[in-house]
Amino acid sequence: MNDQARGFLITLIGVLCVVPDSLFVRLIDAPALTIAFWRLVVAGGFICGWIFWTKGSGPFLAVLKTGRYGAIYMVGTGASGVLFVLAVSLTSVANVVFIIASLPVFATIYSRIFLAEPISRRMLITIAAVLVGMALIAYGSGQSGHASLAGDLLALAVSALFAAGLTAARYAKAVSMVPGAGLSYLIAAGLIAPFAVPLAMPVDQAPLVLGHGVFIMVSSVLLALGPRYIPSAEVGLLVLLESVLAPLLVWAVVGENPGAYALTGGGLVILALFTSNMMALSRRDRIRN
């Protein structure tokens, strides 16, 4: 298997593992912060335990030695892990995943500010289309019983924070950030523990909690490894699958109708990002040939 096929398969499995994330939040019967705490503890514990057992402390020290870049990555990853659960608890799943799909827009802006990378005309058009789509989603939040503007803003914060983390990781791309993801989950869990009331989780919810953490652990690892083998545009196309499949899964299982505005705005966001990524891949192929 060549690197292209390996990267595609790794990223695809990673994306498919993150699709049930919001459904788990809906199904687990516990307060949002309690769900977030156990989600982070299980995923972070598995990641850190496996790395320490197989490779020792070296990978963790390597992340810490990246300095502020590793710190930014860990803050972005850990904070977004908490805010995602809070966002899903306050607004519709469709709103959350469609808004988080805007992550490439934030990454482009950060790259311009901190890496001095120019913003292409293609990305300017993409950003404009994404903003229109998110405006439709925000407007629809006032018309739907499943959605709220507060939840939408938290989803926007998730997108902005995680994009900041990924941008920082590009500065330190020689170092695998998988250990950083595990550490960030455990640190974030520790910070919210006094407010999460971990023991409020009913015992009969344990299988769902364990499954939730395992899915997040697998997706975190694979989505950190996949971009090493394939271009970011291809990663972006595959990640869009989550934005399409997650609302449909929640709709099918718990009957949460996204609403016309969320579907229209989300469709515009996904179409804009899909077109932009296809153009980026086409341009790369022309340059290569």
C-alpha positions as CSV (number, residue, x, y, z in Angstrom):
1,M,0.0,0.0,0.0
2,N,1.5,3.4,-1.0
3,D,1.5,6.5,1.1
4,Q,-1.5,8.0,-0.7
5,A,-3.7,5.0,-0.1
6,R,-2.5,4.6,3.5
7,G,-3.2,8.2,4.3
8,F,-6.7,8.1,2.7
9,L,-7.6,4.9,4.6
10,I,-6.3,6.2,7.9
11,T,-8.1,9.6,7.6
12,L,-11.3,7.9,6.4
13,I,-11.5,5.6,9.4
14,G,-10.6,8.5,11.7
15,V,-13.5,10.6,10.2
16,L,-16.0,7.7,10.5
17,C,-15.0,7.2,14.1
18,V,-15.8,10.8,15.0
19,V,-19.3,10.7,13.3
20,P,-21.0,9.1,16.3
21,D,-19.5,11.7,18.7
22,S,-22.5,14.0,18.9
23,L,-24.9,11.0,19.1
24,F,-23.1,9.7,22.2
25,V,-23.6,13.1,23.8
26,R,-27.3,12.9,23.0
27,L,-27.7,9.3,24.3
28,I,-25.7,9.5,27.5
29,D,-28.0,10.6,30.4
30,A,-25.9,12.9,32.4
31,P,-25.0,16.7,32.7
32,A,-22.9,18.1,29.8
33,L,-19.8,18.7,31.9
34,T,-19.9,15.2,33.4
35,I,-20.1,13.7,29.9
36,A,-17.2,16.0,28.8
37,F,-15.1,14.9,31.8
38,W,-15.5,11.1,31.2
39,R,-15.1,11.6,27.4
40,L,-11.7,13.3,28.0
41,V,-10.6,10.9,30.7
42,V,-11.3,7.7,28.7
43,A,-9.8,9.0,25.4
44,G,-6.9,10.7,27.1
45,G,-6.2,7.8,29.3
46,F,-6.1,5.3,26.5
47,I,-3.9,7.5,24.3
48,C,-1.4,8.3,27.1
49,G,-1.4,4.8,28.4
50,W,-0.7,3.2,25.1
51,I,2.1,5.6,24.1
52,F,3.8,5.4,27.5
53,W,3.6,1.6,27.4
54,T,4.9,1.2,23.9
55,K,7.4,4.2,23.7
56,G,7.9,5.5,27.2
57,S,8.1,9.2,28.1
58,G,10.0,10.3,25.0
59,P,7.0,11.3,22.8
60,F,5.5,13.4,25.6
61,L,8.8,15.2,26.2
62,A,9.1,15.8,22.5
63,V,5.8,17.6,22.5
64,L,6.7,19.7,25.5
65,K,10.0,20.7,23.9
66,T,8.1,22.4,21.1
67,G,7.3,25.1,23.6
68,R,4.5,27.5,22.8
69,Y,3.5,25.6,19.7
70,G,2.8,22.4,21.6
71,A,1.1,24.5,24.3
72,I,-1.2,26.2,21.8
73,Y,-2.0,22.8,20.3
74,M,-2.9,21.3,23.7
75,V,-5.0,24.3,24.8
76,G,-6.9,24.3,21.5
77,T,-7.4,20.5,21.6
78,G,-8.4,20.3,25.3
79,A,-10.7,23.3,25.3
80,S,-12.4,22.3,22.1
81,G,-13.0,18.8,23.6
82,V,-15.0,20.4,26.5
83,L,-16.8,23.1,24.5
84,F,-17.9,20.6,21.8
85,V,-20.0,18.7,24.4
86,L,-21.4,21.9,25.8
87,A,-22.3,23.1,22.3
88,V,-24.2,19.9,21.5
89,S,-26.1,20.1,24.8
90,L,-27.3,23.6,23.9
91,T,-28.0,23.6,20.2
92,S,-28.7,21.1,17.4
93,V,-26.1,18.6,16.2
94,A,-26.5,19.9,12.7
95,N,-25.7,23.4,13.8
96,V,-22.6,22.3,15.7
97,V,-21.1,20.1,12.9
98,F,-21.9,22.6,10.2
99,I,-20.3,25.5,12.1
100,I,-17.2,23.4,13.0
101,A,-16.8,22.6,9.3
102,S,-15.7,26.3,9.1
103,L,-12.4,25.2,10.7
104,P,-10.4,25.6,7.4
105,V,-11.5,29.3,7.3
106,F,-10.0,30.0,10.7
107,A,-6.9,28.0,9.8
108,T,-6.4,30.2,6.7
109,I,-6.8,33.4,8.7
110,Y,-4.3,32.1,11.4
111,S,-1.9,31.1,8.7
112,R,-2.0,34.6,7.3
113,I,-1.5,36.3,10.6
114,F,1.1,34.0,12.2
115,L,2.8,32.2,9.2
116,A,2.5,35.2,6.8
117,E,0.9,33.0,4.2
118,P,-1.2,34.9,1.6
119,I,-4.9,34.3,1.3
120,S,-5.8,33.3,-2.2
121,R,-8.8,34.6,-4.1
122,R,-10.2,31.1,-3.9
123,M,-10.1,31.2,-0.1
124,L,-11.5,34.7,0.0
125,I,-14.6,33.5,-1.9
126,T,-14.8,30.4,0.3
127,I,-14.7,32.5,3.4
128,A,-17.5,34.8,2.1
129,A,-19.7,31.8,1.2
130,V,-19.0,30.1,4.6
131,L,-20.0,33.4,6.5
132,V,-23.3,33.5,4.6
133,G,-23.9,29.9,5.4
134,M,-23.2,30.4,9.1
135,A,-25.4,33.5,9.1
136,L,-28.3,31.3,7.9
137,I,-27.6,28.8,10.6
138,A,-27.5,31.5,13.3
139,Y,-30.8,32.9,12.0
140,G,-32.4,29.5,12.0
141,S,-31.4,29.0,15.6
142,G,-34.0,31.6,16.6
143,Q,-36.7,29.7,14.7
144,S,-36.0,26.2,16.0
145,G,-36.7,24.6,19.3
146,H,-33.6,22.3,19.0
147,A,-31.1,25.2,18.5
148,S,-29.8,28.2,20.3
149,L,-27.4,31.0,19.5
150,A,-25.4,30.3,22.7
151,G,-24.7,26.8,21.5
152,D,-23.8,28.1,18.0
153,L,-21.3,30.5,19.5
154,L,-19.7,27.6,21.5
155,A,-19.4,25.6,18.3
156,L,-17.8,28.6,16.6
157,A,-15.3,28.7,19.5
158,V,-14.6,25.0,19.0
159,S,-13.8,25.7,15.4
160,A,-11.5,28.7,16.2
161,L,-9.7,26.9,19.0
162,F,-9.0,23.7,17.2
163,A,-7.9,25.6,14.1
164,A,-5.4,27.5,16.3
165,G,-4.1,24.1,17.6
166,L,-3.7,22.7,14.1
167,T,-1.9,25.9,12.9
168,A,0.5,25.6,15.8
169,A,1.1,22.0,15.0
170,R,2.3,23.0,11.5
171,Y,5.1,24.9,13.1
172,A,6.3,21.7,14.9
173,K,5.3,19.2,12.2
174,A,8.5,17.2,12.8
175,V,7.0,16.1,16.1
176,S,3.9,13.9,16.4
177,M,1.2,15.7,18.4
178,V,-0.7,12.5,19.3
179,P,0.8,12.5,22.8
180,G,-0.1,16.2,23.1
181,A,-3.8,15.3,22.3
182,G,-3.8,12.7,25.1
183,L,-2.2,15.1,27.6
184,S,-4.5,17.9,26.7
185,Y,-7.6,15.7,27.3
186,L,-6.4,14.7,30.7
187,I,-5.4,18.2,31.7
188,A,-8.8,19.6,30.5
189,A,-10.6,16.8,32.5
190,G,-8.7,17.8,35.6
191,L,-9.6,21.4,35.2
192,I,-13.3,20.8,34.8
193,A,-13.5,18.0,37.5
194,P,-14.5,20.4,40.3
195,F,-17.5,21.4,38.2
196,A,-18.3,18.2,36.4
197,V,-19.4,16.0,39.4
198,P,-17.9,12.9,37.8
199,L,-19.8,10.5,40.1
200,A,-23.1,11.9,38.8
201,M,-22.7,9.6,35.9
202,P,-25.2,6.7,36.3
203,V,-23.5,3.3,36.4
204,D,-25.8,2.0,33.6
205,Q,-24.3,4.6,31.3
206,A,-20.8,3.1,31.6
207,P,-20.9,1.2,28.3
208,L,-21.9,4.3,26.4
209,V,-19.2,6.3,28.2
210,L,-16.6,3.7,27.4
211,G,-17.6,3.5,23.8
212,H,-17.7,7.3,23.5
213,G,-14.1,7.6,24.8
214,V,-12.8,4.7,22.6
215,F,-14.3,6.3,19.4
216,I,-12.7,9.7,20.3
217,M,-9.4,8.0,21.1
218,V,-9.3,6.2,17.7
219,S,-10.4,9.3,15.7
220,S,-7.9,11.5,17.5
221,V,-5.0,9.2,16.7
222,L,-5.9,8.5,13.1
223,L,-6.7,12.2,12.3
224,A,-3.3,13.2,13.7
225,L,-1.6,10.5,11.5
226,G,-3.5,10.8,8.3
227,P,-2.3,14.3,7.2
228,R,1.3,13.0,7.3
229,Y,0.5,11.0,4.1
230,I,-2.0,13.1,2.1
231,P,-2.5,16.8,1.3
232,S,-4.6,19.0,3.7
233,A,-7.1,19.5,0.9
234,E,-7.8,15.8,0.7
235,V,-8.0,15.7,4.5
236,G,-10.5,18.5,4.3
237,L,-12.7,16.7,1.8
238,L,-12.8,13.6,4.0
239,V,-13.6,15.5,7.2
240,L,-16.6,17.0,5.4
241,L,-18.1,13.5,5.6
242,E,-18.6,14.0,9.4
243,S,-20.6,17.2,8.7
244,V,-22.9,15.3,6.4
245,L,-23.2,12.0,8.3
246,A,-23.4,13.1,11.9
247,P,-26.7,15.1,11.6
248,L,-28.2,12.3,9.6
249,L,-27.2,9.7,12.2
250,V,-28.7,11.8,15.0
251,W,-31.8,12.4,13.0
252,A,-32.2,8.7,12.3
253,V,-31.6,7.5,15.9
254,V,-33.2,10.2,18.1
255,G,-35.4,12.1,15.5
256,E,-33.6,15.5,15.8
257,N,-34.7,17.4,12.7
258,P,-32.0,19.9,11.7
259,G,-34.5,22.4,10.2
260,A,-34.6,24.1,6.9
261,Y,-32.2,27.0,7.8
262,A,-29.6,24.6,9.2
263,L,-29.7,22.4,6.2
264,T,-29.6,25.3,3.8
265,G,-26.8,27.1,5.6
266,G,-24.9,23.9,6.3
267,G,-25.2,22.9,2.7
268,L,-23.7,26.2,1.6
269,V,-20.8,25.8,4.0
270,I,-20.1,22.2,2.8
271,L,-20.5,23.1,-0.9
272,A,-18.1,26.1,-0.5
273,L,-15.5,24.0,1.3
274,F,-15.9,21.0,-1.1
275,T,-15.5,23.2,-4.1
276,S,-12.5,25.0,-2.6
277,N,-10.7,21.8,-1.8
278,M,-11.4,20.3,-5.2
279,M,-9.9,23.4,-6.8
280,A,-6.8,23.1,-4.6
281,L,-6.4,19.4,-5.5
282,S,-6.8,20.2,-9.2
283,R,-4.2,23.0,-9.0
284,R,-1.8,20.7,-7.2
285,D,-2.2,18.1,-10.0
286,R,-1.6,20.7,-12.7
287,I,1.6,21.8,-11.0
288,R,2.8,18.3,-10.5
289,N,2.1,17.4,-14.2
